[in-house]
Amino acid sequence: MVAAAFQLFDGLQTVATGALRGSGDTKTPMLANFVAYWLIGLPVGYFLCFKLGWGAVGIWIGLCGGLMIIGAALLFTWQRRKLPA
């Protein structure tokens, strides 16, 4: 179940990252990935894996949570920068 959610949100963040990069914004995806993976996802995964004893599933859940944050942040950014029709 965690891997399925991971794939879904990985696809979302990949498309959103590509759309923003294609529009000339490379800084926002870089910062979103840094914050969500290194400052949120990895520490949460570490806590779940080693402190709560969830093992590899804890790491997956932490990184999946980071992907959810990245996808939401980049989608929000894209929506705000989208040109009017």
Phi and psi restraints in degrees (range 20) as a CNS / XPLOR table:
assign (resid 1 and name C) (resid 2 and name N)
       (resid 2 and name CA) (resid 2 and name C) 1.0 -66.9 20.0 2
assign (resid 2 and name N) (resid 2 and name CA)
       (resid 2 and name C) (resid 3 and name N) 1.0 -41.8 20.0 2
assign (resid 2 and name C) (resid 3 and name N)
       (resid 3 and name CA) (resid 3 and name C) 1.0 -64.1 20.0 2
assign (resid 3 and name N) (resid 3 and name CA)
       (resid 3 and name C) (resid 4 and name N) 1.0 -35.3 20.0 2
assign (resid 3 and name C) (resid 4 and name N)
       (resid 4 and name CA) (resid 4 and name C) 1.0 -65.4 20.0 2
assign (resid 4 and name N) (resid 4 and name CA)
       (resid 4 and name C) (resid 5 and name N) 1.0 -44.9 20.0 2
assign (resid 4 and name C) (resid 5 and name N)
       (resid 5 and name CA) (resid 5 and name C) 1.0 -64.4 20.0 2
assign (resid 5 and name N) (resid 5 and name CA)
       (resid 5 and name C) (resid 6 and name N) 1.0 -39.2 20.0 2
assign (resid 5 and name C) (resid 6 and name N)
       (resid 6 and name CA) (resid 6 and name C) 1.0 -58.5 20.0 2
assign (resid 6 and name N) (resid 6 and name CA)
       (resid 6 and name C) (resid 7 and name N) 1.0 -45.7 20.0 2
assign (resid 6 and name C) (resid 7 and name N)
       (resid 7 and name CA) (resid 7 and name C) 1.0 -63.3 20.0 2
assign (resid 7 and name N) (resid 7 and name CA)
       (resid 7 and name C) (resid 8 and name N) 1.0 -42.2 20.0 2
assign (resid 7 and name C) (resid 8 and name N)
       (resid 8 and name CA) (resid 8 and name C) 1.0 -61.3 20.0 2
assign (resid 8 and name N) (resid 8 and name CA)
       (resid 8 and name C) (resid 9 and name N) 1.0 -50.5 20.0 2
assign (resid 8 and name C) (resid 9 and name N)
       (resid 9 and name CA) (resid 9 and name C) 1.0 -76.2 20.0 2
assign (resid 9 and name N) (resid 9 and name CA)
       (resid 9 and name C) (resid 10 and name N) 1.0 -25.3 20.0 2
assign (resid 9 and name C) (resid 10 and name N)
       (resid 10 and name CA) (resid 10 and name C) 1.0 -66.4 20.0 2
assign (resid 10 and name N) (resid 10 and name CA)
       (resid 10 and name C) (resid 11 and name N) 1.0 -40.0 20.0 2
assign (resid 10 and name C) (resid 11 and name N)
       (resid 11 and name CA) (resid 11 and name C) 1.0 -63.0 20.0 2
assign (resid 11 and name N) (resid 11 and name CA)
       (resid 11 and name C) (resid 12 and name N) 1.0 -42.1 20.0 2
assign (resid 11 and name C) (resid 12 and name N)
       (resid 12 and name CA) (resid 12 and name C) 1.0 -60.8 20.0 2
assign (resid 12 and name N) (resid 12 and name CA)
       (resid 12 and name C) (resid 13 and name N) 1.0 -48.5 20.0 2
assign (resid 12 and name C) (resid 13 and name N)
       (resid 13 and name CA) (resid 13 and name C) 1.0 -70.2 20.0 2
assign (resid 13 and name N) (resid 13 and name CA)
       (resid 13 and name C) (resid 14 and name N) 1.0 -30.5 20.0 2
assign (resid 13 and name C) (resid 14 and name N)
       (resid 14 and name CA) (resid 14 and name C) 1.0 -65.8 20.0 2
assign (resid 14 and name N) (resid 14 and name CA)
       (resid 14 and name C) (resid 15 and name N) 1.0 -46.0 20.0 2
assign (resid 14 and name C) (resid 15 and name N)
       (resid 15 and name CA) (resid 15 and name C) 1.0 -66.6 20.0 2
assign (resid 15 and name N) (resid 15 and name CA)
       (resid 15 and name C) (resid 16 and name N) 1.0 -44.3 20.0 2
assign (resid 15 and name C) (resid 16 and name N)
       (resid 16 and name CA) (resid 16 and name C) 1.0 -64.6 20.0 2
assign (resid 16 and name N) (resid 16 and name CA)
       (resid 16 and name C) (resid 17 and name N) 1.0 -40.3 20.0 2
assign (resid 16 and name C) (resid 17 and name N)
       (resid 17 and name CA) (resid 17 and name C) 1.0 -62.6 20.0 2
assign (resid 17 and name N) (resid 17 and name CA)
       (resid 17 and name C) (resid 18 and name N) 1.0 -45.1 20.0 2
assign (resid 17 and name C) (resid 18 and name N)
       (resid 18 and name CA) (resid 18 and name C) 1.0 -63.1 20.0 2
assign (resid 18 and name N) (resid 18 and name CA)
       (resid 18 and name C) (resid 19 and name N) 1.0 -39.8 20.0 2
assign (resid 18 and name C) (resid 19 and name N)
       (resid 19 and name CA) (resid 19 and name C) 1.0 -64.9 20.0 2
assign (resid 19 and name N) (resid 19 and name CA)
       (resid 19 and name C) (resid 20 and name N) 1.0 -44.0 20.0 2
assign (resid 19 and name C) (resid 20 and name N)
       (resid 20 and name CA) (resid 20 and name C) 1.0 -67.9 20.0 2
assign (resid 20 and name N) (resid 20 and name CA)
       (resid 20 and name C) (resid 21 and name N) 1.0 -40.9 20.0 2
assign (resid 20 and name C) (resid 21 and name N)
       (resid 21 and name CA) (resid 21 and name C) 1.0 -64.6 20.0 2
assign (resid 21 and name N) (resid 21 and name CA)
       (resid 21 and name C) (resid 22 and name N) 1.0 -39.8 20.0 2
assign (resid 21 and name C) (resid 22 and name N)
       (resid 22 and name CA) (resid 22 and name C) 1.0 -63.9 20.0 2
assign (resid 22 and name N) (resid 22 and name CA)
       (resid 22 and name C) (resid 23 and name N) 1.0 -28.8 20.0 2
assign (resid 22 and name C) (resid 23 and name N)
       (resid 23 and name CA) (resid 23 and name C) 1.0 -86.1 20.0 2
assign (resid 23 and name N) (resid 23 and name CA)
       (resid 23 and name C) (resid 24 and name N) 1.0 1.2 20.0 2
assign (resid 23 and name C) (resid 24 and name N)
       (resid 24 and name CA) (resid 24 and name C) 1.0 100.4 20.0 2
assign (resid 24 and name N) (resid 24 and name CA)
       (resid 24 and name C) (resid 25 and name N) 1.0 -1.0 20.0 2
assign (resid 24 and name C) (resid 25 and name N)
       (resid 25 and name CA) (resid 25 and name C) 1.0 -98.1 20.0 2
assign (resid 25 and name N) (resid 25 and name CA)
       (resid 25 and name C) (resid 26 and name N) 1.0 101.9 20.0 2
assign (resid 25 and name C) (resid 26 and name N)
       (resid 26 and name CA) (resid 26 and name C) 1.0 -103.8 20.0 2
assign (resid 26 and name N) (resid 26 and name CA)
       (resid 26 and name C) (resid 27 and name N) 1.0 -17.4 20.0 2
assign (resid 26 and name C) (resid 27 and name N)
       (resid 27 and name CA) (resid 27 and name C) 1.0 -73.3 20.0 2
assign (resid 27 and name N) (resid 27 and name CA)
       (resid 27 and name C) (resid 28 and name N) 1.0 -43.3 20.0 2
assign (resid 27 and name C) (resid 28 and name N)
       (resid 28 and name CA) (resid 28 and name C) 1.0 -61.2 20.0 2
assign (resid 28 and name N) (resid 28 and name CA)
       (resid 28 and name C) (resid 29 and name N) 1.0 -48.5 20.0 2
assign (resid 28 and name C) (resid 29 and name N)
       (resid 29 and name CA) (resid 29 and name C) 1.0 -60.9 20.0 2
assign (resid 29 and name N) (resid 29 and name CA)
       (resid 29 and name C) (resid 30 and name N) 1.0 -37.8 20.0 2
assign (resid 29 and name C) (resid 30 and name N)
       (resid 30 and name CA) (resid 30 and name C) 1.0 -62.1 20.0 2
assign (resid 30 and name N) (resid 30 and name CA)
       (resid 30 and name C) (resid 31 and name N) 1.0 -47.4 20.0 2
assign (resid 30 and name C) (resid 31 and name N)
       (resid 31 and name CA) (resid 31 and name C) 1.0 -66.6 20.0 2
assign (resid 31 and name N) (resid 31 and name CA)
       (resid 31 and name C) (resid 32 and name N) 1.0 -40.9 20.0 2
assign (resid 31 and name C) (resid 32 and name N)
       (resid 32 and name CA) (resid 32 and name C) 1.0 -62.6 20.0 2
assign (resid 32 and name N) (resid 32 and name CA)
       (resid 32 and name C) (resid 33 and name N) 1.0 -43.0 20.0 2
assign (resid 32 and name C) (resid 33 and name N)
       (resid 33 and name CA) (resid 33 and name C) 1.0 -65.6 20.0 2
assign (resid 33 and name N) (resid 33 and name CA)
       (resid 33 and name C) (resid 34 and name N) 1.0 -42.3 20.0 2
assign (resid 33 and name C) (resid 34 and name N)
       (resid 34 and name CA) (resid 34 and name C) 1.0 -61.3 20.0 2
assign (resid 34 and name N) (resid 34 and name CA)
       (resid 34 and name C) (resid 35 and name N) 1.0 -50.4 20.0 2
assign (resid 34 and name C) (resid 35 and name N)
       (resid 35 and name CA) (resid 35 and name C) 1.0 -64.6 20.0 2
assign (resid 35 and name N) (resid 35 and name CA)
       (resid 35 and name C) (resid 36 and name N) 1.0 -49.3 20.0 2
assign (resid 35 and name C) (resid 36 and name N)
       (resid 36 and name CA) (resid 36 and name C) 1.0 -70.6 20.0 2
assign (resid 36 and name N) (resid 36 and name CA)
       (resid 36 and name C) (resid 37 and name N) 1.0 -38.8 20.0 2
assign (resid 36 and name C) (resid 37 and name N)
       (resid 37 and name CA) (resid 37 and name C) 1.0 -79.7 20.0 2
assign (resid 37 and name N) (resid 37 and name CA)
       (resid 37 and name C) (resid 38 and name N) 1.0 -54.2 20.0 2
assign (resid 37 and name C) (resid 38 and name N)
       (resid 38 and name CA) (resid 38 and name C) 1.0 -82.4 20.0 2
assign (resid 38 and name N) (resid 38 and name CA)
       (resid 38 and name C) (resid 39 and name N) 1.0 -32.7 20.0 2
assign (resid 38 and name C) (resid 39 and name N)
       (resid 39 and name CA) (resid 39 and name C) 1.0 -98.8 20.0 2
assign (resid 39 and name N) (resid 39 and name CA)
       (resid 39 and name C) (resid 40 and name N) 1.0 -18.9 20.0 2
assign (resid 39 and name C) (resid 40 and name N)
       (resid 40 and name CA) (resid 40 and name C) 1.0 -119.8 20.0 2
assign (resid 40 and name N) (resid 40 and name CA)
       (resid 40 and name C) (resid 41 and name N) 1.0 -61.2 20.0 2
assign (resid 40 and name C) (resid 41 and name N)
       (resid 41 and name CA) (resid 41 and name C) 1.0 -60.7 20.0 2
assign (resid 41 and name N) (resid 41 and name CA)
       (resid 41 and name C) (resid 42 and name N) 1.0 -49.1 20.0 2
assign (resid 41 and name C) (resid 42 and name N)
       (resid 42 and name CA) (resid 42 and name C) 1.0 -67.4 20.0 2
assign (resid 42 and name N) (resid 42 and name CA)
       (resid 42 and name C) (resid 43 and name N) 1.0 -45.5 20.0 2
assign (resid 42 and name C) (resid 43 and name N)
       (resid 43 and name CA) (resid 43 and name C) 1.0 -62.5 20.0 2
assign (resid 43 and name N) (resid 43 and name CA)
       (resid 43 and name C) (resid 44 and name N) 1.0 -38.9 20.0 2
assign (resid 43 and name C) (resid 44 and name N)
       (resid 44 and name CA) (resid 44 and name C) 1.0 -65.2 20.0 2
assign (resid 44 and name N) (resid 44 and name CA)
       (resid 44 and name C) (resid 45 and name N) 1.0 -43.7 20.0 2
assign (resid 44 and name C) (resid 45 and name N)
       (resid 45 and name CA) (resid 45 and name C) 1.0 -60.6 20.0 2
assign (resid 45 and name N) (resid 45 and name CA)
       (resid 45 and name C) (resid 46 and name N) 1.0 -42.1 20.0 2
assign (resid 45 and name C) (resid 46 and name N)
       (resid 46 and name CA) (resid 46 and name C) 1.0 -60.5 20.0 2
assign (resid 46 and name N) (resid 46 and name CA)
       (resid 46 and name C) (resid 47 and name N) 1.0 -46.6 20.0 2
assign (resid 46 and name C) (resid 47 and name N)
       (resid 47 and name CA) (resid 47 and name C) 1.0 -60.3 20.0 2
assign (resid 47 and name N) (resid 47 and name CA)
       (resid 47 and name C) (resid 48 and name N) 1.0 -47.5 20.0 2
assign (resid 47 and name C) (resid 48 and name N)
       (resid 48 and name CA) (resid 48 and name C) 1.0 -66.0 20.0 2
assign (resid 48 and name N) (resid 48 and name CA)
       (resid 48 and name C) (resid 49 and name N) 1.0 -39.6 20.0 2
assign (resid 48 and name C) (resid 49 and name N)
       (resid 49 and name CA) (resid 49 and name C) 1.0 -71.0 20.0 2
assign (resid 49 and name N) (resid 49 and name CA)
       (resid 49 and name C) (resid 50 and name N) 1.0 -53.4 20.0 2
assign (resid 49 and name C) (resid 50 and name N)
       (resid 50 and name CA) (resid 50 and name C) 1.0 -97.3 20.0 2
assign (resid 50 and name N) (resid 50 and name CA)
       (resid 50 and name C) (resid 51 and name N) 1.0 -36.5 20.0 2
assign (resid 50 and name C) (resid 51 and name N)
       (resid 51 and name CA) (resid 51 and name C) 1.0 -82.0 20.0 2
assign (resid 51 and name N) (resid 51 and name CA)
       (resid 51 and name C) (resid 52 and name N) 1.0 -38.2 20.0 2
assign (resid 51 and name C) (resid 52 and name N)
       (resid 52 and name CA) (resid 52 and name C) 1.0 -95.9 20.0 2
assign (resid 52 and name N) (resid 52 and name CA)
       (resid 52 and name C) (resid 53 and name N) 1.0 -9.2 20.0 2
assign (resid 52 and name C) (resid 53 and name N)
       (resid 53 and name CA) (resid 53 and name C) 1.0 75.2 20.0 2
assign (resid 53 and name N) (resid 53 and name CA)
       (resid 53 and name C) (resid 54 and name N) 1.0 27.9 20.0 2
assign (resid 53 and name C) (resid 54 and name N)
       (resid 54 and name CA) (resid 54 and name C) 1.0 -82.4 20.0 2
assign (resid 54 and name N) (resid 54 and name CA)
       (resid 54 and name C) (resid 55 and name N) 1.0 -9.9 20.0 2
assign (resid 54 and name C) (resid 55 and name N)
       (resid 55 and name CA) (resid 55 and name C) 1.0 70.7 20.0 2
assign (resid 55 and name N) (resid 55 and name CA)
       (resid 55 and name C) (resid 56 and name N) 1.0 -148.8 20.0 2
assign (resid 55 and name C) (resid 56 and name N)
       (resid 56 and name CA) (resid 56 and name C) 1.0 -60.6 20.0 2
assign (resid 56 and name N) (resid 56 and name CA)
       (resid 56 and name C) (resid 57 and name N) 1.0 -30.3 20.0 2
assign (resid 56 and name C) (resid 57 and name N)
       (resid 57 and name CA) (resid 57 and name C) 1.0 -62.3 20.0 2
assign (resid 57 and name N) (resid 57 and name CA)
       (resid 57 and name C) (resid 58 and name N) 1.0 -35.5 20.0 2
assign (resid 57 and name C) (resid 58 and name N)
       (resid 58 and name CA) (resid 58 and name C) 1.0 -63.5 20.0 2
assign (resid 58 and name N) (resid 58 and name CA)
       (resid 58 and name C) (resid 59 and name N) 1.0 -41.5 20.0 2
assign (resid 58 and name C) (resid 59 and name N)
       (resid 59 and name CA) (resid 59 and name C) 1.0 -62.6 20.0 2
assign (resid 59 and name N) (resid 59 and name CA)
       (resid 59 and name C) (resid 60 and name N) 1.0 -45.8 20.0 2
assign (resid 59 and name C) (resid 60 and name N)
       (resid 60 and name CA) (resid 60 and name C) 1.0 -59.5 20.0 2
assign (resid 60 and name N) (resid 60 and name CA)
       (resid 60 and name C) (resid 61 and name N) 1.0 -42.7 20.0 2
assign (resid 60 and name C) (resid 61 and name N)
       (resid 61 and name CA) (resid 61 and name C) 1.0 -64.9 20.0 2
assign (resid 61 and name N) (resid 61 and name CA)
       (resid 61 and name C) (resid 62 and name N) 1.0 -42.5 20.0 2
assign (resid 61 and name C) (resid 62 and name N)
       (resid 62 and name CA) (resid 62 and name C) 1.0 -61.5 20.0 2
assign (resid 62 and name N) (resid 62 and name CA)
       (resid 62 and name C) (resid 63 and name N) 1.0 -46.8 20.0 2
assign (resid 62 and name C) (resid 63 and name N)
       (resid 63 and name CA) (resid 63 and name C) 1.0 -69.4 20.0 2
assign (resid 63 and name N) (resid 63 and name CA)
       (resid 63 and name C) (resid 64 and name N) 1.0 -33.5 20.0 2
assign (resid 63 and name C) (resid 64 and name N)
       (resid 64 and name CA) (resid 64 and name C) 1.0 -65.8 20.0 2
assign (resid 64 and name N) (resid 64 and name CA)
       (resid 64 and name C) (resid 65 and name N) 1.0 -39.6 20.0 2
assign (resid 64 and name C) (resid 65 and name N)
       (resid 65 and name CA) (resid 65 and name C) 1.0 -61.6 20.0 2
assign (resid 65 and name N) (resid 65 and name CA)
       (resid 65 and name C) (resid 66 and name N) 1.0 -40.4 20.0 2
assign (resid 65 and name C) (resid 66 and name N)
       (resid 66 and name CA) (resid 66 and name C) 1.0 -61.6 20.0 2
assign (resid 66 and name N) (resid 66 and name CA)
       (resid 66 and name C) (resid 67 and name N) 1.0 -41.2 20.0 2
assign (resid 66 and name C) (resid 67 and name N)
       (resid 67 and name CA) (resid 67 and name C) 1.0 -63.5 20.0 2
assign (resid 67 and name N) (resid 67 and name CA)
       (resid 67 and name C) (resid 68 and name N) 1.0 -39.2 20.0 2
assign (resid 67 and name C) (resid 68 and name N)
       (resid 68 and name CA) (resid 68 and name C) 1.0 -61.2 20.0 2
assign (resid 68 and name N) (resid 68 and name CA)
       (resid 68 and name C) (resid 69 and name N) 1.0 -41.9 20.0 2
assign (resid 68 and name C) (resid 69 and name N)
       (resid 69 and name CA) (resid 69 and name C) 1.0 -65.9 20.0 2
assign (resid 69 and name N) (resid 69 and name CA)
       (resid 69 and name C) (resid 70 and name N) 1.0 -45.4 20.0 2
assign (resid 69 and name C) (resid 70 and name N)
       (resid 70 and name CA) (resid 70 and name C) 1.0 -59.8 20.0 2
assign (resid 70 and name N) (resid 70 and name CA)
       (resid 70 and name C) (resid 71 and name N) 1.0 -49.3 20.0 2
assign (resid 70 and name C) (resid 71 and name N)
       (resid 71 and name CA) (resid 71 and name C) 1.0 -58.7 20.0 2
assign (resid 71 and name N) (resid 71 and name CA)
       (resid 71 and name C) (resid 72 and name N) 1.0 -45.4 20.0 2
assign (resid 71 and name C) (resid 72 and name N)
       (resid 72 and name CA) (resid 72 and name C) 1.0 -66.0 20.0 2
assign (resid 72 and name N) (resid 72 and name CA)
       (resid 72 and name C) (resid 73 and name N) 1.0 -43.6 20.0 2
assign (resid 72 and name C) (resid 73 and name N)
       (resid 73 and name CA) (resid 73 and name C) 1.0 -64.6 20.0 2
assign (resid 73 and name N) (resid 73 and name CA)
       (resid 73 and name C) (resid 74 and name N) 1.0 -43.7 20.0 2
assign (resid 73 and name C) (resid 74 and name N)
       (resid 74 and name CA) (resid 74 and name C) 1.0 -71.1 20.0 2
assign (resid 74 and name N) (resid 74 and name CA)
       (resid 74 and name C) (resid 75 and name N) 1.0 -36.7 20.0 2
assign (resid 74 and name C) (resid 75 and name N)
       (resid 75 and name CA) (resid 75 and name C) 1.0 -65.2 20.0 2
assign (resid 75 and name N) (resid 75 and name CA)
       (resid 75 and name C) (resid 76 and name N) 1.0 -41.0 20.0 2
assign (resid 75 and name C) (resid 76 and name N)
       (resid 76 and name CA) (resid 76 and name C) 1.0 -62.7 20.0 2
assign (resid 76 and name N) (resid 76 and name CA)
       (resid 76 and name C) (resid 77 and name N) 1.0 -44.0 20.0 2
assign (resid 76 and name C) (resid 77 and name N)
       (resid 77 and name CA) (resid 77 and name C) 1.0 -62.3 20.0 2
assign (resid 77 and name N) (resid 77 and name CA)
       (resid 77 and name C) (resid 78 and name N) 1.0 -44.7 20.0 2
assign (resid 77 and name C) (resid 78 and name N)
       (resid 78 and name CA) (resid 78 and name C) 1.0 -61.3 20.0 2
assign (resid 78 and name N) (resid 78 and name CA)
       (resid 78 and name C) (resid 79 and name N) 1.0 -42.8 20.0 2
assign (resid 78 and name C) (resid 79 and name N)
       (resid 79 and name CA) (resid 79 and name C) 1.0 -62.0 20.0 2
assign (resid 79 and name N) (resid 79 and name CA)
       (resid 79 and name C) (resid 80 and name N) 1.0 -40.6 20.0 2
assign (resid 79 and name C) (resid 80 and name N)
       (resid 80 and name CA) (resid 80 and name C) 1.0 -70.0 20.0 2
assign (resid 80 and name N) (resid 80 and name CA)
       (resid 80 and name C) (resid 81 and name N) 1.0 -31.0 20.0 2
assign (resid 80 and name C) (resid 81 and name N)
       (resid 81 and name CA) (resid 81 and name C) 1.0 -95.5 20.0 2
assign (resid 81 and name N) (resid 81 and name CA)
       (resid 81 and name C) (resid 82 and name N) 1.0 -5.7 20.0 2
assign (resid 81 and name C) (resid 82 and name N)
       (resid 82 and name CA) (resid 82 and name C) 1.0 -61.7 20.0 2
assign (resid 82 and name N) (resid 82 and name CA)
       (resid 82 and name C) (resid 83 and name N) 1.0 136.5 20.0 2
assign (resid 82 and name C) (resid 83 and name N)
       (resid 83 and name CA) (resid 83 and name C) 1.0 -72.3 20.0 2
assign (resid 83 and name N) (resid 83 and name CA)
       (resid 83 and name C) (resid 84 and name N) 1.0 144.6 20.0 2
assign (resid 83 and name C) (resid 84 and name N)
       (resid 84 and name CA) (resid 84 and name C) 1.0 -66.6 20.0 2
assign (resid 84 and name N) (resid 84 and name CA)
       (resid 84 and name C) (resid 85 and name N) 1.0 148.8 20.0 2
